[in-house]
Amino acid sequence: MSTQHPEAQNAQSQPSRHNDPAESLLAVRAEVAKAVVGQEATVTGLIIALLAGGHVLLEGVPGVAKTLLVRALSTALSLDTKRVQFTPDLMPGDITGSLVYDAHTSEFTFRAGPVFTNILLADEINRTPPKTQAALLEAMEEHQVSADGISRSLPAPFMVAATQNPIEYEGTYPLPEAQLDRFLLKLTMELPQRMEEIEVIRRHSLGFDPQNLAAAGVQAVAGAADLARAREAVAHVNVSAEVLAYIVDLARATRATPSFQLGVSPRGATALLKCARAYAWLCGRGFITPDDVKALALPALRHRVALRPEAEMDGVSVDGILQSILATVPVPR
C-alpha cells in the first residue's frame, strides 16, 4: 500500500486554470498525455466514470500503463489517491481499515484503511481471493465503510479504479457477477500501435521516470470543485423518450440473445444512460443522441453479460455479440 503521491499533494493547492468545468476536464486529457502515450478512449472513460459517480475496471496485459494512467489522472485532477497491490494474502481489513487496541486508553480505535481516499487504485484486483474482493462492495455501492456498528463516510468524490490482467492468466480469481456489476465501465487497454510504442521508448530514452510525474510536466488543471460543478451540469443533460426506449431495447436484446446465459439487468441500462449523459456533456451537447449510447455501449455492458459455454467453445466474443446487437436494434431518429 502507498500513500498519496508527492506530485498529487503539491497539486492539491493549485486552483483550476479554467472557469468552465468542461474546459478543465478536457484539459485533464492533455495533461495525462504527457505521461501516457495514446489510450485516449481509456482516459475519456475514466473521466466519464468520475462525472457519473461510478467505478472503472481496467483490463489489459502487464505493461500497458494501467497504473501510470490512474496516477496521472489523479495528479491532473489534484485528487488524493492511494494504491493497494492486491495479493493472495491480502485481508479485507487491509483495505477498509480495522479496529486497533490502544494501550494508552485501553480502548479500540478505528484505523482507516487506504479506501479512505478520492481515487483508490486497486492494482491487480483479480489476484486476491473473493473474500477480500467483496470487502470493496459496500464502499463502491454506498461510499461508506462499516466497522464495529459504525458507518464511516468516504471522501467525495470517490472512485475505485481497479486493474486486472485477463482472466485466463494463472493465479487469478475471476470477479463474481455481483462485484462486476458494481463497476460502471470495463475498459480494455490494448497494446500500443507501432508509432505509439516508438514514442514510449523515445521518452524513456530521454529519461522519462514513471514515478516522477512532476518531471514529466503533469500538473493540476482541475479539482474537486470543477468536478462537482461538472456533475451538476451533467444532471441537466436532456434525454428523449425515444433514446430512453433505445437503451431499454438494447438491454432487452442482450437477454434474448441465445449466446448469452446472462443479459443486462435494469441496473446496466441505467449505467448506460449515465455514461451517455456524461459523454454528451463532454462533447458540448445538452442532449443525448443514439450515437452517444452506441459509443458507450461496449464499455458499459461488456462486463454485465455472460457467454454460454457452447458459445465460448465456438470462439464467440462478448464484444462481437454486442456489436451485432447494436447493428440490429432499430435506432431512433
C-alpha positions as CSV (number, residue, x, y, z in Angstrom):
1,M,0.0,0.0,0.0
2,S,1.2,3.5,-0.7
3,T,0.1,7.0,0.3
4,Q,-0.6,9.9,-1.8
5,H,2.0,10.7,-4.4
6,P,4.1,13.9,-3.8
7,E,3.1,15.4,-7.1
8,A,-0.6,15.0,-6.1
9,Q,0.0,16.5,-2.7
10,N,1.5,19.6,-4.3
11,A,-1.3,19.8,-6.8
12,Q,-4.0,20.0,-4.1
13,S,-3.3,23.7,-3.5
14,Q,-3.3,24.6,-7.2
15,P,-6.5,26.3,-8.5
16,S,-8.3,25.4,-11.7
17,R,-7.0,27.2,-14.8
18,H,-10.4,27.4,-16.4
19,N,-13.7,28.9,-15.4
20,D,-15.6,26.4,-17.4
21,P,-15.6,22.9,-15.8
22,A,-15.9,21.3,-19.3
23,E,-12.6,23.1,-20.4
24,S,-11.0,21.9,-17.1
25,L,-11.8,18.3,-17.7
26,L,-10.8,18.4,-21.3
27,A,-7.5,19.9,-20.3
28,V,-7.0,16.9,-18.0
29,R,-6.7,14.6,-21.1
30,A,-3.8,16.8,-22.3
31,E,-2.0,16.5,-19.0
32,V,-2.4,12.8,-18.9
33,A,-1.0,12.5,-22.4
34,K,2.3,14.0,-21.0
35,A,2.8,10.7,-19.1
36,V,0.8,8.2,-21.1
37,V,1.0,7.8,-24.9
38,G,-2.3,7.1,-26.6
39,Q,-5.1,5.4,-24.6
40,E,-7.4,8.5,-25.3
41,A,-10.5,6.3,-25.1
42,T,-9.5,5.0,-21.7
43,V,-8.8,8.5,-20.3
44,T,-12.2,9.6,-21.6
45,G,-13.8,6.6,-20.0
46,L,-12.2,7.4,-16.6
47,I,-13.4,11.0,-16.8
48,I,-16.9,9.8,-17.7
49,A,-16.9,7.5,-14.7
50,L,-16.0,10.4,-12.4
51,L,-18.7,12.5,-13.9
52,A,-21.3,9.7,-13.4
53,G,-20.1,8.8,-9.9
54,G,-19.1,5.3,-10.9
55,H,-16.1,3.0,-10.8
56,V,-13.9,1.6,-13.5
57,L,-12.4,-1.8,-14.2
58,L,-9.2,-1.6,-16.4
59,E,-8.2,-4.8,-18.1
60,G,-5.0,-5.3,-20.0
61,V,-1.8,-7.3,-20.1
62,P,1.0,-6.2,-17.9
63,G,3.0,-3.2,-19.1
64,V,0.3,-1.2,-20.9
65,A,0.5,1.7,-18.3
66,K,-2.7,0.9,-16.4
67,T,-1.3,2.1,-13.0
68,L,0.6,5.1,-14.6
69,L,-2.7,6.2,-16.3
70,V,-4.6,6.3,-13.0
71,R,-1.8,8.1,-11.2
72,A,-1.5,10.7,-13.9
73,L,-5.3,11.3,-13.9
74,S,-5.4,11.9,-10.2
75,T,-2.5,14.3,-10.4
76,A,-4.1,16.3,-13.2
77,L,-7.4,16.4,-11.1
78,S,-5.5,17.3,-7.9
79,L,-7.3,14.4,-6.1
80,D,-5.9,12.3,-3.3
81,T,-5.1,8.8,-4.4
82,K,-3.9,5.6,-2.7
83,R,-2.8,2.3,-4.3
84,V,-3.3,-1.2,-3.0
85,Q,-1.4,-4.1,-4.5
86,F,-3.9,-7.0,-4.4
87,T,-2.2,-10.3,-3.4
88,P,-3.5,-13.7,-2.3
89,D,-2.8,-13.0,1.3
90,L,-4.4,-9.5,1.4
91,M,-7.1,-9.3,4.1
92,P,-10.3,-7.2,4.0
93,G,-9.2,-5.0,6.9
94,D,-6.1,-4.1,4.9
95,I,-8.4,-2.2,2.5
96,T,-11.2,-0.8,4.6
97,G,-9.4,-0.4,7.9
98,S,-9.8,-2.2,11.3
99,L,-10.1,-1.7,15.0
100,V,-6.8,-1.3,16.8
101,Y,-6.3,-1.6,20.5
102,D,-4.8,1.5,22.1
103,A,-2.8,0.6,25.2
104,H,-2.9,4.2,26.5
105,T,-6.6,4.5,26.5
106,S,-7.4,0.7,26.9
107,E,-9.9,1.1,24.1
108,F,-10.2,0.0,20.5
109,T,-9.9,2.8,17.9
110,F,-10.6,2.6,14.2
111,R,-7.6,2.9,11.9
112,A,-8.8,4.0,8.4
113,G,-7.6,1.9,5.5
114,P,-6.5,3.1,2.1
115,V,-10.1,3.1,0.8
116,F,-10.5,6.5,2.5
117,T,-9.3,8.5,-0.4
118,N,-10.6,10.1,-3.6
119,I,-9.3,7.5,-6.1
120,L,-8.4,4.1,-4.9
121,L,-6.2,2.2,-7.3
122,A,-6.9,-1.4,-6.7
123,D,-4.0,-3.0,-8.6
124,E,-4.5,-6.5,-10.0
125,I,-7.8,-6.9,-8.2
126,N,-8.2,-10.4,-9.6
127,R,-5.1,-11.7,-7.8
128,T,-6.8,-11.7,-4.4
129,P,-9.5,-14.1,-3.1
130,P,-13.2,-13.3,-3.4
131,K,-13.5,-12.5,0.4
132,T,-11.1,-9.6,0.0
133,Q,-12.6,-8.5,-3.3
134,A,-16.0,-8.4,-1.6
135,A,-14.6,-6.0,1.0
136,L,-15.0,-3.3,-1.6
137,L,-18.7,-3.9,-2.3
138,E,-20.1,-1.6,0.4
139,A,-17.5,1.1,-0.3
140,M,-18.3,1.0,-4.0
141,E,-22.1,0.9,-3.7
142,E,-22.7,3.1,-0.6
143,H,-19.5,5.2,-0.4
144,Q,-19.1,4.2,3.2
145,V,-17.3,1.6,5.4
146,S,-18.9,-0.1,8.4
147,A,-16.9,-1.3,11.4
148,D,-18.0,-2.0,15.0
149,G,-21.5,-1.0,14.2
150,I,-20.5,2.5,12.9
151,S,-20.7,3.6,9.3
152,R,-18.0,6.0,8.2
153,S,-18.4,8.0,5.0
154,L,-15.7,8.0,2.4
155,P,-14.4,11.3,0.9
156,A,-16.1,12.9,-2.0
157,P,-15.5,12.3,-4.9
158,F,-14.7,8.6,-4.5
159,M,-13.9,6.2,-7.3
160,V,-12.3,2.7,-7.4
161,A,-10.1,2.2,-10.4
162,A,-9.3,-1.5,-10.4
163,T,-6.9,-3.1,-12.8
164,Q,-6.8,-6.7,-13.7
165,N,-4.9,-9.0,-16.1
166,P,-7.0,-11.2,-18.5
167,I,-8.9,-13.9,-16.6
168,E,-7.1,-16.7,-18.3
169,Y,-3.8,-15.8,-16.7
170,E,-2.6,-18.2,-14.0
171,G,-3.0,-17.3,-10.3
172,T,-6.1,-15.2,-10.8
173,Y,-9.6,-15.2,-9.1
174,P,-12.3,-14.1,-11.6
175,L,-14.5,-11.4,-10.1
176,P,-18.0,-12.6,-9.3
177,E,-21.0,-11.1,-11.1
178,A,-22.1,-9.1,-8.0
179,Q,-18.7,-7.4,-7.9
180,L,-18.5,-6.8,-11.7
181,D,-21.9,-5.2,-11.6
182,R,-20.6,-2.5,-9.3
183,F,-18.3,-1.2,-11.9
184,L,-19.8,1.4,-14.2
185,L,-17.4,0.7,-17.0
186,K,-15.0,-2.0,-18.1
187,L,-12.3,-0.5,-20.2
188,T,-9.8,-2.7,-22.2
189,M,-6.3,-1.3,-22.7
190,E,-4.8,-2.7,-25.9
191,L,-1.1,-2.8,-26.7
192,P,0.1,0.4,-28.4
193,Q,0.4,0.9,-32.2
194,R,3.9,0.8,-33.7
195,M,4.3,4.6,-33.7
196,E,2.9,5.0,-30.2
197,E,5.3,2.3,-28.9
198,I,8.2,4.1,-30.6
199,E,7.2,7.3,-28.8
200,V,7.0,5.4,-25.5
201,I,10.6,4.1,-26.0
202,R,11.8,7.6,-27.1
203,R,10.5,9.2,-23.9
204,H,12.3,6.6,-21.8
205,S,15.5,7.1,-23.8
206,L,15.3,10.8,-22.8
207,G,15.0,9.9,-19.1
208,F,11.2,9.7,-18.5
209,D,10.6,8.4,-15.0
210,P,7.1,6.9,-14.4
211,Q,7.5,7.6,-10.7
212,N,8.1,11.3,-11.2
213,L,5.1,12.8,-12.9
214,A,6.1,16.3,-12.0
215,A,9.3,16.0,-14.0
216,A,7.1,14.9,-17.0
217,G,5.2,18.1,-16.7
218,V,1.9,16.7,-15.4
219,Q,0.2,19.5,-13.5
220,A,-3.2,20.0,-11.8
221,V,-5.6,21.7,-14.2
222,A,-8.8,20.8,-12.4
223,G,-10.0,20.0,-8.9
224,A,-12.9,18.6,-6.9
225,A,-14.8,21.8,-7.2
226,D,-14.7,21.6,-11.0
227,L,-15.8,18.0,-10.8
228,A,-18.7,18.9,-8.6
229,R,-19.9,21.7,-11.0
230,A,-19.5,19.3,-13.9
231,R,-21.7,16.7,-12.2
232,E,-24.4,19.3,-11.7
233,A,-24.3,20.2,-15.4
234,V,-24.4,16.6,-16.5
235,A,-27.5,16.0,-14.4
236,H,-29.3,18.6,-16.6
237,V,-28.5,16.9,-19.9
238,N,-31.8,16.1,-21.6
239,V,-32.7,12.6,-22.8
240,S,-35.7,12.0,-25.0
241,A,-38.3,9.3,-24.6
242,E,-37.0,7.7,-27.9
243,V,-33.4,7.4,-26.6
244,L,-34.6,6.0,-23.3
245,A,-36.6,3.4,-25.2
246,Y,-33.5,2.6,-27.3
247,I,-31.4,2.0,-24.2
248,V,-34.0,-0.4,-22.9
249,D,-34.3,-2.2,-26.2
250,L,-30.5,-2.8,-26.2
251,A,-30.6,-4.2,-22.7
252,R,-33.6,-6.5,-23.5
253,A,-31.9,-7.7,-26.7
254,T,-29.0,-9.0,-24.7
255,R,-31.4,-11.1,-22.6
256,A,-32.9,-12.6,-25.8
257,T,-29.6,-13.4,-27.4
258,P,-29.0,-17.2,-27.4
259,S,-25.3,-16.8,-26.9
260,F,-25.7,-15.1,-23.5
261,Q,-26.7,-17.0,-20.5
262,L,-26.9,-13.7,-18.5
263,G,-28.1,-10.5,-20.1
264,V,-28.0,-6.9,-19.0
265,S,-30.1,-6.0,-15.9
266,P,-32.0,-2.7,-15.4
267,R,-29.0,-1.5,-13.4
268,G,-26.9,-2.0,-16.5
269,A,-29.4,0.0,-18.6
270,T,-29.3,2.8,-16.0
271,A,-25.5,2.7,-16.1
272,L,-25.5,3.1,-19.9
273,L,-27.8,6.1,-19.5
274,K,-25.4,7.8,-17.0
275,C,-22.4,7.2,-19.2
276,A,-24.2,8.5,-22.4
277,R,-25.3,11.6,-20.4
278,A,-21.7,12.4,-19.3
279,Y,-20.3,11.7,-22.8
280,A,-22.9,14.1,-24.4
281,W,-21.9,16.8,-21.9
282,L,-18.2,16.3,-22.6
283,C,-19.0,16.7,-26.3
284,G,-20.6,20.0,-25.6
285,R,-24.2,19.0,-26.1
286,G,-27.2,19.4,-23.7
287,F,-29.0,16.3,-25.0
288,I,-28.2,12.6,-25.7
289,T,-28.1,11.2,-29.2
290,P,-28.2,7.5,-30.1
291,D,-24.6,7.8,-31.2
292,D,-23.7,8.6,-27.6
293,V,-25.4,5.4,-26.5
294,K,-23.6,3.4,-29.1
295,A,-20.2,4.9,-28.1
296,L,-20.6,3.8,-24.5
297,A,-22.5,0.5,-25.0
298,L,-19.5,-1.8,-25.1
299,P,-17.6,-0.5,-22.0
300,A,-20.9,-0.1,-20.0
301,L,-22.3,-3.5,-20.8
302,R,-19.5,-6.0,-21.7
303,H,-18.9,-7.0,-18.0
304,R,-22.7,-7.3,-17.3
305,V,-23.3,-10.3,-19.6
306,A,-22.0,-13.9,-19.6
307,L,-21.5,-16.2,-22.5
308,R,-22.9,-19.7,-22.7
309,P,-20.2,-22.4,-22.6
310,E,-21.1,-23.6,-26.1
311,A,-20.6,-20.0,-27.4
312,E,-17.2,-19.8,-25.8
313,M,-16.2,-23.1,-27.4
314,D,-17.3,-21.6,-30.8
315,G,-14.9,-18.7,-30.2
316,V,-17.6,-16.1,-30.0
317,S,-16.6,-12.9,-28.1
318,V,-18.8,-10.7,-25.9
319,D,-17.8,-7.6,-27.8
320,G,-18.7,-9.3,-31.1
321,I,-22.2,-10.1,-29.9
322,L,-22.8,-6.7,-28.5
323,Q,-21.6,-5.2,-31.8
324,S,-24.2,-7.4,-33.6
325,I,-26.9,-6.2,-31.3
326,L,-26.0,-2.6,-31.9
327,A,-26.2,-3.3,-35.6
328,T,-29.7,-4.9,-35.5
329,V,-31.6,-3.0,-32.8
330,P,-33.6,-0.2,-34.6
331,V,-32.0,3.3,-33.9
332,P,-34.4,6.2,-33.2
333,R,-34.2,9.2,-35.5
